[in-house]
Amino acid sequence: MKKVLRMCVVCREMRDRNDLIRVVKTPDGKIEIDNSQKRDGRGAYICKSRECLEKLNKNRAFNRAFKTTAPDEIYQSLINLKEN
């Protein structure tokens, strides 16, 4: 089976899709964490690594990826994942 590669919005490394967390901007403009990795909309990915999760809030990478302001709740949810 062929690996599906996606790029992390923080470190810009190509990784297997299963090793990344997907955040999606739905067609109605809502930004959410997509645990199923199958929701409709524009997706952006971030590594599960501690370094990328720490840098995420500083560089606001999802704002660039979605060309809009991502809610602070998304960043906080991902930071909480790092702490678990």
N, CA, C and O atoms as a GROMACS GRO file, in nm:
protein
  336
    1MET      N    1   0.083  -0.118   0.000
    1MET     CA    2   0.000   0.000   0.000
    1MET      C    3   0.088   0.125   0.000
    1MET      O    4   0.187   0.132   0.073
    2LYS      N    5   0.053   0.222  -0.080
    2LYS     CA    6   0.131   0.343  -0.096
    2LYS      C    7   0.110   0.437   0.023
    2LYS      O    8  -0.004   0.458   0.067
    3LYS      N    9   0.219   0.493   0.076
    3LYS     CA   10   0.210   0.589   0.185
    3LYS      C   11   0.160   0.722   0.130
    3LYS      O   12   0.199   0.766   0.022
    4VAL      N   13   0.074   0.786   0.208
    4VAL     CA   14   0.024   0.918   0.172
    4VAL      C   15   0.101   1.019   0.255
    4VAL      O   16   0.092   1.019   0.378
    5LEU      N   17   0.177   1.106   0.188
    5LEU     CA   18   0.260   1.204   0.257
    5LEU      C   19   0.193   1.340   0.258
    5LEU      O   20   0.130   1.381   0.161
    6ARG      N   21   0.209   1.409   0.370
    6ARG     CA   22   0.160   1.545   0.386
    6ARG      C   23   0.268   1.626   0.454
    6ARG      O   24   0.357   1.571   0.518
    7MET      N   25   0.262   1.759   0.440
    7MET     CA   26   0.363   1.846   0.496
    7MET      C   27   0.314   1.911   0.625
    7MET      O   28   0.202   1.961   0.632
    8CYS      N   29   0.398   1.909   0.726
    8CYS     CA   30   0.369   1.977   0.853
    8CYS      C   31   0.376   2.128   0.830
    8CYS      O   32   0.471   2.176   0.767
    9VAL      N   33   0.277   2.203   0.880
    9VAL     CA   34   0.275   2.348   0.860
    9VAL      C   35   0.381   2.421   0.943
    9VAL      O   36   0.407   2.539   0.919
   10VAL      N   37   0.441   2.353   1.039
   10VAL     CA   38   0.542   2.417   1.124
   10VAL      C   39   0.683   2.387   1.074
   10VAL      O   40   0.757   2.479   1.040
   11CYS      N   41   0.720   2.258   1.070
   11CYS     CA   42   0.858   2.224   1.032
   11CYS      C   43   0.875   2.202   0.882
   11CYS      O   44   0.988   2.194   0.833
   12ARG      N   45   0.764   2.193   0.809
   12ARG     CA   46   0.762   2.178   0.663
   12ARG      C   47   0.820   2.045   0.616
   12ARG      O   48   0.859   2.033   0.500
   13GLU      N   49   0.827   1.945   0.704
   13GLU     CA   50   0.876   1.813   0.665
   13GLU      C   51   0.760   1.729   0.612
   13GLU      O   52   0.647   1.738   0.660
   14MET      N   53   0.791   1.648   0.512
   14MET     CA   54   0.693   1.556   0.458
   14MET      C   55   0.690   1.432   0.546
   14MET      O   56   0.794   1.373   0.576
   15ARG      N   57   0.570   1.394   0.587
   15ARG     CA   58   0.554   1.277   0.674
   15ARG      C   59   0.432   1.198   0.632
   15ARG      O   60   0.345   1.248   0.560
   16ASP      N   61   0.426   1.074   0.677
   16ASP     CA   62   0.309   0.991   0.654
   16ASP      C   63   0.188   1.058   0.720
   16ASP      O   64   0.197   1.106   0.832
   17ARG      N   65   0.077   1.059   0.651
   17ARG     CA   66  -0.044   1.125   0.700
   17ARG      C   67  -0.086   1.073   0.837
   17ARG      O   68  -0.141   1.148   0.918
   18ASN      N   69  -0.061   0.946   0.864
   18ASN     CA   70  -0.100   0.888   0.992
   18ASN      C   71  -0.016   0.937   1.109
   18ASN      O   72  -0.053   0.919   1.225
   19ASP      N   73   0.098   1.000   1.080
   19ASP     CA   74   0.185   1.053   1.184
   19ASP      C   75   0.158   1.200   1.214
   19ASP      O   76   0.230   1.262   1.291
   20LEU      N   77   0.055   1.255   1.153
   20LEU     CA   78   0.024   1.397   1.166
   20LEU      C   79  -0.116   1.417   1.224
   20LEU      O   80  -0.200   1.327   1.219
   21ILE      N   81  -0.140   1.536   1.278
   21ILE     CA   82  -0.272   1.576   1.324
   21ILE      C   83  -0.330   1.665   1.215
   21ILE      O   84  -0.264   1.759   1.169
   22ARG      N   85  -0.453   1.638   1.173
   22ARG     CA   86  -0.517   1.718   1.069
   22ARG      C   87  -0.612   1.819   1.132
   22ARG      O   88  -0.692   1.785   1.219
   23VAL      N   89  -0.600   1.942   1.087
   23VAL     CA   90  -0.694   2.048   1.124
   23VAL      C   91  -0.760   2.090   0.994
   23VAL      O   92  -0.693   2.108   0.893
   24VAL      N   93  -0.892   2.107   0.997
   24VAL     CA   94  -0.966   2.134   0.875
   24VAL      C   95  -1.047   2.262   0.888
   24VAL      O   96  -1.103   2.294   0.993
   25LYS      N   97  -1.052   2.336   0.777
   25LYS     CA   98  -1.143   2.449   0.765
   25LYS      C   99  -1.260   2.400   0.681
   25LYS      O  100  -1.246   2.376   0.561
   26THR      N  101  -1.375   2.385   0.745
   26THR     CA  102  -1.492   2.329   0.679
   26THR      C  103  -1.547   2.427   0.575
   26THR      O  104  -1.514   2.545   0.578
   27PRO      N  105  -1.632   2.379   0.483
   27PRO     CA  106  -1.689   2.468   0.382
   27PRO      C  107  -1.764   2.589   0.441
   27PRO      O  108  -1.775   2.692   0.375
   28ASP      N  109  -1.816   2.575   0.564
   28ASP     CA  110  -1.885   2.688   0.626
   28ASP      C  111  -1.791   2.780   0.704
   28ASP      O  112  -1.837   2.872   0.772
   29GLY      N  113  -1.658   2.754   0.696
   29GLY     CA  114  -1.558   2.842   0.754
   29GLY      C  115  -1.516   2.810   0.896
   29GLY      O  116  -1.434   2.882   0.953
   30LYS      N  117  -1.568   2.704   0.954
   30LYS     CA  118  -1.532   2.665   1.090
   30LYS      C  119  -1.400   2.586   1.088
   30LYS      O  120  -1.380   2.502   1.000
   31ILE      N  121  -1.312   2.613   1.183
   31ILE     CA  122  -1.183   2.544   1.190
   31ILE      C  123  -1.187   2.448   1.309
   31ILE      O  124  -1.216   2.487   1.422
   32GLU      N  125  -1.157   2.319   1.280
   32GLU     CA  126  -1.168   2.215   1.381
   32GLU      C  127  -1.056   2.112   1.365
   32GLU      O  128  -0.998   2.099   1.257
   33ILE      N  129  -1.027   2.040   1.474
   33ILE     CA  130  -0.936   1.926   1.466
   33ILE      C  131  -1.013   1.810   1.405
   33ILE      O  132  -1.125   1.780   1.447
   34ASP      N  133  -0.954   1.746   1.305
   34ASP     CA  134  -1.021   1.637   1.233
   34ASP      C  135  -0.956   1.504   1.269
   34ASP      O  136  -0.859   1.463   1.205
   35ASN      N  137  -1.009   1.438   1.370
   35ASN     CA  138  -0.953   1.311   1.414
   35ASN      C  139  -0.974   1.199   1.312
   35ASN      O  140  -0.895   1.105   1.306
   36SER      N  141  -1.080   1.208   1.232
   36SER     CA  142  -1.108   1.105   1.132
   36SER      C  143  -1.021   1.120   1.008
   36SER      O  144  -1.005   1.024   0.932
   37GLN      N  145  -0.965   1.237   0.986
   37GLN     CA  146  -0.887   1.273   0.868
   37GLN      C  147  -0.965   1.256   0.738
   37GLN      O  148  -0.907   1.233   0.633
   38LYS      N  149  -1.097   1.268   0.746
   38LYS     CA  150  -1.180   1.250   0.627
   38LYS      C  151  -1.284   1.359   0.608
   38LYS      O  152  -1.364   1.352   0.514
   39ARG      N  153  -1.287   1.459   0.694
   39ARG     CA  154  -1.390   1.563   0.684
   39ARG      C  155  -1.369   1.648   0.560
   39ARG      O  156  -1.257   1.666   0.514
   40ASP      N  157  -1.478   1.699   0.507
   40ASP     CA  158  -1.471   1.789   0.392
   40ASP      C  159  -1.408   1.921   0.433
   40ASP      O  160  -1.429   1.970   0.544
   41GLY      N  161  -1.333   1.978   0.343
   41GLY     CA  162  -1.276   2.109   0.366
   41GLY      C  163  -1.126   2.112   0.342
   41GLY      O  164  -1.066   2.011   0.305
   42ARG      N  165  -1.068   2.227   0.364
   42ARG     CA  166  -0.925   2.250   0.345
   42ARG      C  167  -0.851   2.199   0.467
   42ARG      O  168  -0.878   2.243   0.579
   43GLY      N  169  -0.758   2.108   0.448
   43GLY     CA  170  -0.684   2.049   0.560
   43GLY      C  171  -0.545   2.105   0.572
   43GLY      O  172  -0.481   2.141   0.473
   44ALA      N  173  -0.498   2.111   0.694
   44ALA     CA  174  -0.359   2.147   0.723
   44ALA      C  175  -0.312   2.049   0.830
   44ALA      O  176  -0.391   2.006   0.915
   45TYR      N  177  -0.186   2.015   0.826
   45TYR     CA  178  -0.133   1.910   0.913
   45TYR      C  179  -0.022   1.962   1.000
   45TYR      O  180   0.052   2.053   0.962
   46ILE      N  181  -0.010   1.902   1.120
   46ILE     CA  182   0.100   1.934   1.210
   46ILE      C  183   0.153   1.804   1.269
   46ILE      O  184   0.077   1.711   1.297
   47CYS      N  185   0.285   1.798   1.286
   47CYS     CA  186   0.349   1.682   1.348
   47CYS      C  187   0.299   1.664   1.490
   47CYS      O  188   0.254   1.760   1.554
   48LYS      N  189   0.308   1.544   1.537
   48LYS     CA  190   0.274   1.516   1.677
   48LYS      C  191   0.394   1.540   1.768
   48LYS      O  192   0.388   1.514   1.888
   49SER      N  193   0.504   1.589   1.710
   49SER     CA  194   0.627   1.609   1.789
   49SER      C  195   0.611   1.727   1.885
   49SER      O  196   0.540   1.824   1.856
   50ARG      N  197   0.678   1.716   1.996
   50ARG     CA  198   0.673   1.821   2.099
   50ARG      C  199   0.724   1.954   2.043
   50ARG      O  200   0.667   2.059   2.073
   51GLU      N  201   0.829   1.950   1.961
   51GLU     CA  202   0.888   2.073   1.908
   51GLU      C  203   0.788   2.150   1.820
   51GLU      O  204   0.773   2.272   1.834
   52CYS      N  205   0.720   2.080   1.732
   52CYS     CA  206   0.624   2.147   1.644
   52CYS      C  207   0.504   2.200   1.721
   52CYS      O  208   0.457   2.310   1.693
   53LEU      N  209   0.456   2.125   1.818
   53LEU     CA  210   0.344   2.171   1.898
   53LEU      C  211   0.381   2.292   1.982
   53LEU      O  212   0.297   2.379   2.005
   54GLU      N  213   0.508   2.299   2.028
   54GLU     CA  214   0.552   2.416   2.103
   54GLU      C  215   0.564   2.540   2.015
   54GLU      O  216   0.531   2.650   2.059
   55LYS      N  217   0.609   2.522   1.891
   55LYS     CA  218   0.627   2.635   1.800
   55LYS      C  219   0.496   2.682   1.737
   55LYS      O  220   0.487   2.794   1.688
   56LEU      N  221   0.395   2.598   1.739
   56LEU     CA  222   0.269   2.626   1.670
   56LEU      C  223   0.206   2.758   1.714
   56LEU      O  224   0.170   2.840   1.630
   57ASN      N  225   0.193   2.779   1.843
   57ASN     CA  226   0.127   2.899   1.893
   57ASN      C  227   0.206   3.025   1.858
   57ASN      O  228   0.149   3.129   1.830
   58LYS      N  229   0.338   3.014   1.861
   58LYS     CA  230   0.425   3.129   1.832
   58LYS      C  231   0.410   3.175   1.687
   58LYS      O  232   0.397   3.295   1.661
   59ASN      N  233   0.413   3.081   1.593
   59ASN     CA  234   0.412   3.124   1.453
   59ASN      C  235   0.273   3.124   1.388
   59ASN      O  236   0.259   3.160   1.271
   60ARG      N  237   0.171   3.083   1.464
   60ARG     CA  238   0.032   3.089   1.416
   60ARG      C  239   0.018   3.032   1.274
   60ARG      O  240  -0.041   3.095   1.185
   61ALA      N  241   0.072   2.914   1.255
   61ALA     CA  242   0.081   2.852   1.122
   61ALA      C  243  -0.055   2.827   1.057
   61ALA      O  244  -0.065   2.834   0.934
   62PHE      N  245  -0.158   2.800   1.135
   62PHE     CA  246  -0.289   2.775   1.075
   62PHE      C  247  -0.350   2.903   1.016
   62PHE      O  248  -0.428   2.896   0.922
   63ASN      N  249  -0.314   3.018   1.071
   63ASN     CA  250  -0.361   3.144   1.012
   63ASN      C  251  -0.310   3.156   0.868
   63ASN      O  252  -0.384   3.198   0.779
   64ARG      N  253  -0.185   3.120   0.846
   64ARG     CA  254  -0.128   3.123   0.710
   64ARG      C  255  -0.193   3.018   0.622
   64ARG      O  256  -0.231   3.046   0.509
   65ALA      N  257  -0.205   2.897   0.674
   65ALA     CA  258  -0.256   2.786   0.593
   65ALA      C  259  -0.399   2.809   0.548
   65ALA      O  260  -0.435   2.775   0.435
   66PHE      N  261  -0.480   2.868   0.635
   66PHE     CA  262  -0.622   2.886   0.601
   66PHE      C  263  -0.654   3.028   0.554
   66PHE      O  264  -0.768   3.056   0.518
   67LYS      N  265  -0.554   3.116   0.555
   67LYS     CA  266  -0.572   3.256   0.513
   67LYS      C  267  -0.685   3.324   0.589
   67LYS      O  268  -0.764   3.400   0.533
   68THR      N  269  -0.692   3.294   0.717
   68THR     CA  270  -0.788   3.355   0.808
   68THR      C  271  -0.733   3.337   0.950
   68THR      O  272  -0.633   3.269   0.970
   69THR      N  273  -0.797   3.397   1.046
   69THR     CA  274  -0.753   3.384   1.184
   69THR      C  275  -0.815   3.260   1.247
   69THR      O  276  -0.937   3.251   1.262
   70ALA      N  277  -0.730   3.165   1.283
   70ALA     CA  278  -0.778   3.044   1.349
   70ALA      C  279  -0.808   3.077   1.495
   70ALA      O  280  -0.734   3.153   1.557
   71PRO      N  281  -0.916   3.022   1.550
   71PRO     CA  282  -0.950   3.053   1.689
   71PRO      C  283  -0.844   3.001   1.787
   71PRO      O  284  -0.780   2.899   1.764
   72ASP      N  285  -0.828   3.074   1.896
   72ASP     CA  286  -0.731   3.036   1.998
   72ASP      C  287  -0.761   2.898   2.055
   72ASP      O  288  -0.669   2.829   2.101
   73GLU      N  289  -0.887   2.856   2.053
   73GLU     CA  290  -0.924   2.724   2.107
   73GLU      C  291  -0.852   2.611   2.032
   73GLU      O  292  -0.817   2.510   2.093
   74ILE      N  293  -0.832   2.627   1.903
   74ILE     CA  294  -0.763   2.524   1.824
   74ILE      C  295  -0.619   2.512   1.872
   74ILE      O  296  -0.570   2.402   1.897
   75TYR      N  297  -0.552   2.626   1.884
   75TYR     CA  298  -0.413   2.625   1.930
   75TYR      C  299  -0.405   2.567   2.071
   75TYR      O  300  -0.315   2.488   2.101
   76GLN      N  301  -0.498   2.606   2.158
   76GLN     CA  302  -0.496   2.556   2.296
   76GLN      C  303  -0.522   2.407   2.301
   76GLN      O  304  -0.460   2.336   2.381
   77SER      N  305  -0.613   2.357   2.219
   77SER     CA  306  -0.641   2.212   2.215
   77SER      C  307  -0.517   2.133   2.174
   77SER      O  308  -0.489   2.027   2.230
   78LEU      N  309  -0.444   2.184   2.077
   78LEU     CA  310  -0.323   2.116   2.033
   78LEU      C  311  -0.211   2.126   2.137
   78LEU      O  312  -0.133   2.032   2.152
   79ILE      N  313  -0.202   2.237   2.207
   79ILE     CA  314  -0.104   2.249   2.315
   79ILE      C  315  -0.137   2.151   2.426
   79ILE      O  316  -0.047   2.093   2.487
   80ASN      N  317  -0.266   2.132   2.454
   80ASN     CA  318  -0.308   2.036   2.556
   80ASN      C  319  -0.271   1.893   2.514
   80ASN      O  320  -0.240   1.811   2.600
   81LEU      N  321  -0.274   1.863   2.386
   81LEU     CA  322  -0.232   1.730   2.339
   81LEU      C  323  -0.086   1.707   2.372
   81LEU      O  324  -0.047   1.596   2.411
   82LYS      N  325  -0.005   1.810   2.358
   82LYS     CA  326   0.138   1.801   2.388
   82LYS      C  327   0.160   1.765   2.533
   82LYS      O  328   0.251   1.689   2.565
   83GLU      N  329   0.077   1.819   2.622
   83GLU     CA  330   0.096   1.799   2.765
   83GLU      C  331   0.050   1.661   2.810
   83GLU      O  332   0.086   1.617   2.919
   84ASN      N  333  -0.029   1.593   2.730
   84ASN     CA  334  -0.079   1.459   2.767
   84ASN      C  335   0.015   1.350   2.727
   84ASN      O  336  -0.012   1.233   2.752
   0.00000   0.00000   0.00000
